């Protein structure tokens, strides 16, 4: 990565800001967000610095937290500039003409934020901002779809001049994460990391250790997971660990798409090489596949694609990934297996069980959808929830019980009476369903086992190499505590 990495830090006091500043020594630059402080001591936060500092005091009307007068705020930023801050961030709409002209625009970042959309007059706005003479112009806009990033990338290319970039182009929100991880593609001179200070912002440790932004080149191969929502996904940390292990110049990103067409536009523009597919796109992605393996066609769902000039190819690793943890745990031939749910994951699970000789029953809230899956595999249906004593193996493919709704269970209103309960939810590792099943004397399997197994197969299909025996599992377990703090609503999958 040619762009620098700027760590955004906050603090309520000068001591807290200084501590956060010094704790971000791995960054190339630190942005001090003074608008979070109760009392602002500009000289104090600048003193004894060991890395370049960018000072920002964002007003409420531009998405910040400063509640004082505009005169007071501008005084803070002017003083930071006078005391030698390496950069001072001022808002385009705030009228900082005098400060910009003080030193011919040097050390000034002129910023504009749009928290609702990518404005249609972005080029005109940028030209007006550039005309002020500010050294760096920063544009940050809300991205609701991956295709918005195509617009931003083309915009960044149009306005970058010379060998050294003097602009920052950022897509805010989860869909905008690629603009943060791959800033060079957007013509940015730096990118930001931080603990959620801005929408879609990633922690410094995640940028460095998970996405490995420092070692990526402009030729890095792009992979990702397509779905919505994706804040929960452990797939990036697993696959990126695999790329690091084999020394591949590649990155795996969360690609939160508005729909399959949105992903297609992004994939074409950015040259995406492959992707995992999770809810709600495992079935609709089939319309884009030029060739799919026989299993995907039977299941009616694809969870892995490879993209090359000949078209998209698709396979389904959910089936083999699901079966792997069952080996040696239960004899599937003749087993009575009940599958909770009727989505793409349920299709793969039901197909795997039938192929192994199990007698499959589909149980879902939607009678129509459960009947469709039952017809697909030659199984039967039963009302939700299934009754005790009617199954040997129970598999949950629904998102019920996913953090933060840890207490929820699809079997809360009935008993168990079976042998083995398998929950594809992996966050938390022990769901309410698994805890209740264990208390009732059942054996249990958590969703992390399947997640790791199917991801390892994806990685091998894309790269031709296998990750180390524990590479994916160790990476997922390290990342899971941070994921548990999020508030996703997710189905089982990547």
Secondary structure, 3 states (H helix, E strand, C coil): CCCEEEEEECCCCHHHHHHHHHCCCCCCEEEEEHHHCCCCCHHHHHCCCCCEEEEECCEHHHCCCECCCHHHHHHHHHHHHHCCCCEEEEEHHHCCHHHHHHCCCCCEEEEEEECCCCCCCHHHHHHHHHCCCCCEEEEEEECCCCHHHHHHHHHHHHHCCCCCCCEEEEEECHHHHHHHHCHHHHCCCEEEECCCCCCCCCCHHHHHHHCCCCCCCCCCEEEEEEECCCCCCCHHHHHHHHHHHHCCCEEEEEEECCCHHHHHHHHHHHCEEEEEECCCCCCHHHHHCCEECHHHHHHCCCCEEEEECCEEEEECCHHHHHHHCCCCCCCCCCCEEEEECCCHHHHHHHHHHHHCCCEEEEECCCHHHHHHHHHHHCCEECCCCCCCCCCCEEEECCCCCCCCCCCCCCCCCCCCCCCEEEECCCCCCCCHHHHHHHHCCCEEECHHHHHHHHHHHHHHHHHCCCCCCCHHHHHHHHHHHHHCCCCCCCCCCC
